[in-house]
Amino acid sequence: MRVLLLCLALLALSACQTLPPVQNTPWGERRAALQAIEKYEVSGQIAASSPTEGFSAALRWQQQGVVSDLLLRAPLGVGGAHLNFDGDILRVTNSQGAQFEGATAQAELVRLLGFEPPLTSLRYWLLGTPDPGSAAAETLDSEQRLAQLQQGEWQVSYDEYQLSAGQWLPHHVEMHRGAVKLKLQLSHWQLP
């Protein structure tokens, strides 16, 4: 009986091996791999402030190719919005169910948020990589991940990452442009 228990204990201990650490992929390879991701979903929380507005909301972002689909839900039924952006046309549905498209959607988005968000670049910034469509200044951390990004008029800071689907993906991101500030807590990532 003792021999059987000892064998079972050794078998259990051998099953508890530590997983090998994720390798530090060189930044050029990491950047290219992240920018090539065409489909993902992430949810979490967002807080934003501008000189005229401030809000916090639950966030769900779905990316499918060039189409970004964003759902914002404010606490206690205060409101929210559904945004759909295909790279050319923006569609916004506000919390009252009113639907807007094109220039009127852009105006409604600015009215709701108090600023114009960088929708084209956000799909990349959420993944922890610059938008390949424009020049960027990058600062890396010791693990070959983006720590700071300056692109266009926006400054993006990546304070914390999480391992999801074999990738280090942002968990806490802060963005600012002048007096506009965004804080994102990205909790649940899904990659195909």
LINKADA-V646757 format. One record per residue. N is the residue number from 1. RES is the residue in three letters. PHI is phi in whole degrees, -180 to 180 (* if undefined). PSI is psi in degrees with one decimal (none if undefined). D_FIRST is the distance of its C-alpha to the first C-alpha in Angstrom with 2 decimals. Layout:
N_RES_PHI_PSI_D_FIRST / N_RES_PHI_PSI_D_FIRST
This chain:
1_MET_*_-42.7_0.00 / 2_ARG_-63_-39.5_3.82 / 3_VAL_-64_-41.3_5.42 / 4_LEU_-63_-44.8_5.09 / 5_LEU_-63_-40.7_6.31 / 6_LEU_-64_-42.3_8.62 / 7_CYS_-64_-42.1_9.90 / 8_LEU_-64_-40.1_10.63 / 9_ALA_-64_-43.9_12.33 / 10_LEU_-64_-39.3_14.30 / 11_LEU_-63_-43.7_15.30 / 12_ALA_-64_-42.1_16.52 / 13_LEU_-65_-38.6_18.41 / 14_SER_-68_-26.6_20.03 / 15_ALA_-76_-17.3_21.26 / 16_CYS_-95_38.9_22.98 / 17_GLN_-70_150.5_25.58 / 18_THR_-79_137.4_28.99 / 19_LEU_-72_145.9_31.69 / 20_PRO_-66_146.9_34.57 / 21_PRO_-67_151.9_37.63 / 22_VAL_-69_131.6_40.50 / 23_GLN_-70_147.1_43.10 / 24_ASN_-80_98.5_46.49 / 25_THR_-74_137.5_48.74 / 26_PRO_-55_144.4_52.34 / 27_TRP_-57_-39.6_54.48 / 28_GLY_-59_-41.3_56.85 / 29_GLU_-71_-42.4_54.06 / 30_ARG_-62_-46.4_52.45 / 31_ARG_-59_-48.3_55.86 / 32_ALA_-61_-41.8_56.65 / 33_ALA_-66_-42.5_53.29 / 34_LEU_-67_-42.0_53.69 / 35_GLN_-68_-21.1_57.32 / 36_ALA_-84_-9.3_56.38 / 37_ILE_-68_118.7_54.09 / 38_GLU_-98_-20.3_56.05 / 39_LYS_-139_127.8_53.78 / 40_TYR_-162_166.2_51.76 / 41_GLU_-140_137.8_51.34 / 42_VAL_-141_144.4_50.83 / 43_SER_-133_160.6_51.03 / 44_GLY_170_-142.9_51.33 / 45_GLN_-129_149.0_54.11 / 46_ILE_-133_141.2_57.56 / 47_ALA_-130_134.7_60.05 / 48_ALA_-135_148.0_63.59 / 49_SER_-145_143.6_66.71 / 50_SER_-141_173.6_70.25 / 51_PRO_-59_-25.1_73.55 / 52_THR_-111_-18.1_74.16 / 53_GLU_-139_164.0_70.75 / 54_GLY_-159_140.6_67.18 / 55_PHE_-159_163.7_64.24 / 56_SER_-137_149.2_60.49 / 57_ALA_-159_158.9_58.68 / 58_ALA_-75_146.3_55.53 / 59_LEU_-127_136.2_55.76 / 60_ARG_-135_119.6_54.63 / 61_TRP_-116_127.4_55.87 / 62_GLN_-120_128.7_55.52 / 63_GLN_-116_128.9_56.83 / 64_GLN_-137_97.1_57.66 / 65_GLY_65_-126.8_59.78 / 66_VAL_-87_-5.9_62.87 / 67_VAL_-89_122.2_62.44 / 68_SER_-106_130.8_61.13 / 69_ASP_-124_118.0_60.34 / 70_LEU_-123_129.5_59.94 / 71_LEU_-119_124.9_59.31 / 72_LEU_-114_129.1_59.98 / 73_ARG_-127_115.7_59.24 / 74_ALA_-81_153.1_60.57 / 75_PRO_-68_155.6_58.95 / 76_LEU_58_29.6_60.21 / 77_GLY_66_19.4_62.07 / 78_VAL_-65_-30.8_64.63 / 79_GLY_156_-163.7_64.87 / 80_GLY_162_-168.5_63.63 / 81_ALA_-162_155.2_64.62 / 82_HIS_-120_124.3_63.57 / 83_LEU_-118_140.8_64.73 / 84_ASN_-134_124.0_64.83 / 85_PHE_-134_121.3_66.20 / 86_ASP_-102_16.8_66.57 / 87_GLY_96_-23.0_68.08 / 88_ASP_-122_-49.1_71.59 / 89_ILE_-113_130.0_71.75 / 90_LEU_-100_134.9_70.22 / 91_ARG_-124_133.0_69.63 / 92_VAL_-129_133.1_68.94 / 93_THR_-118_120.0_68.25 / 94_ASN_-85_179.4_68.59 / 95_SER_-67_-18.0_66.99 / 96_GLN_-88_-1.7_69.99 / 97_GLY_90_-0.4_69.47 / 98_ALA_-70_135.9_72.52 / 99_GLN_-111_139.3_72.12 / 100_PHE_-133_152.3_73.77 / 101_GLU_-143_147.7_74.07 / 102_GLY_69_-133.3_75.46 / 103_ALA_-64_-35.7_77.69 / 104_THR_-70_-32.2_77.42 / 105_ALA_-67_-40.0_73.61 / 106_GLN_-62_-43.9_73.88 / 107_ALA_-65_-39.8_76.19 / 108_GLU_-66_-39.3_73.87 / 109_LEU_-64_-43.8_70.90 / 110_VAL_-64_-39.2_72.92 / 111_ARG_-63_-42.9_74.01 / 112_LEU_-69_-43.9_70.43 / 113_LEU_-94_-28.9_68.88 / 114_GLY_92_1.8_71.90 / 115_PHE_-162_167.2_71.55 / 116_GLU_-98_113.7_71.15 / 117_PRO_-75_152.8_67.58 / 118_PRO_-83_70.2_67.10 / 119_LEU_-57_-40.0_65.60 / 120_THR_-62_-41.5_65.96 / 121_SER_-83_-27.6_64.04 / 122_LEU_-57_-35.8_61.42 / 123_ARG_-58_-30.8_59.42 / 124_TYR_-87_-43.9_58.82 / 125_TRP_-60_-36.5_58.59 / 126_LEU_-60_-32.3_55.75 / 127_LEU_-81_-8.8_53.71 / 128_GLY_86_36.9_54.53 / 129_THR_-145_152.8_57.20 / 130_PRO_-73_158.1_61.01 / 131_ASP_-69_122.3_63.17 / 132_PRO_-69_-8.5_64.19 / 133_GLY_-81_-6.9_67.63 / 134_SER_-152_162.3_68.98 / 135_ALA_-65_149.4_68.82 / 136_ALA_-148_148.9_66.24 / 137_ALA_-103_126.1_65.43 / 138_GLU_-119_141.2_61.70 / 139_THR_-125_131.1_59.67 / 140_LEU_-104_157.1_56.05 / 141_ASP_-92_-177.9_53.08 / 142_SER_-69_-13.8_50.87 / 143_GLU_-100_14.9_48.59 / 144_GLN_62_40.6_51.55 / 145_ARG_-120_155.9_51.92 / 146_LEU_-67_126.1_55.16 / 147_ALA_-104_-40.8_55.75 / 148_GLN_-138_145.9_59.46 / 149_LEU_-141_130.4_61.77 / 150_GLN_-117_115.0_65.53 / 151_GLN_-142_126.4_66.92 / 152_GLY_61_-133.5_70.28 / 153_GLU_-94_4.4_70.95 / 154_TRP_-101_139.1_67.28 / 155_GLN_-110_125.2_64.94 / 156_VAL_-121_130.3_61.23 / 157_SER_-118_132.9_58.42 / 158_TYR_-110_104.4_54.73 / 159_ASP_-91_-23.5_52.84 / 160_GLU_-155_140.2_49.29 / 161_TYR_-119_162.6_47.39 / 162_GLN_-137_149.4_44.20 / 163_LEU_-87_122.1_42.10 / 164_SER_-146_128.5_42.51 / 165_ALA_53_38.6_42.15 / 166_GLY_77_7.7_41.84 / 167_GLN_-122_144.4_45.10 / 168_TRP_-83_113.4_46.04 / 169_LEU_-120_149.4_48.28 / 170_PRO_-59_140.8_50.33 / 171_HIS_-111_-39.8_48.97 / 172_HIS_-131_121.6_51.92 / 173_VAL_-131_138.0_55.43 / 174_GLU_-124_137.4_58.80 / 175_MET_-130_143.2_62.15 / 176_HIS_-149_151.0_65.65 / 177_ARG_-143_106.8_69.20 / 178_GLY_59_-124.5_71.78 / 179_ALA_-88_-2.0_71.23 / 180_VAL_-87_128.6_68.84 / 181_LYS_-131_136.3_65.15 / 182_LEU_-126_137.2_62.06 / 183_LYS_-125_129.1_58.47 / 184_LEU_-123_133.6_55.65 / 185_GLN_-113_104.2_52.01 / 186_LEU_-98_109.4_50.40 / 187_SER_-100_-40.2_47.00 / 188_HIS_-125_108.9_46.02 / 189_TRP_-102_142.4_46.75 / 190_GLN_-134_120.0_46.49 / 191_LEU_-117_147.5_47.32 / 192_PRO_-65_none_47.27
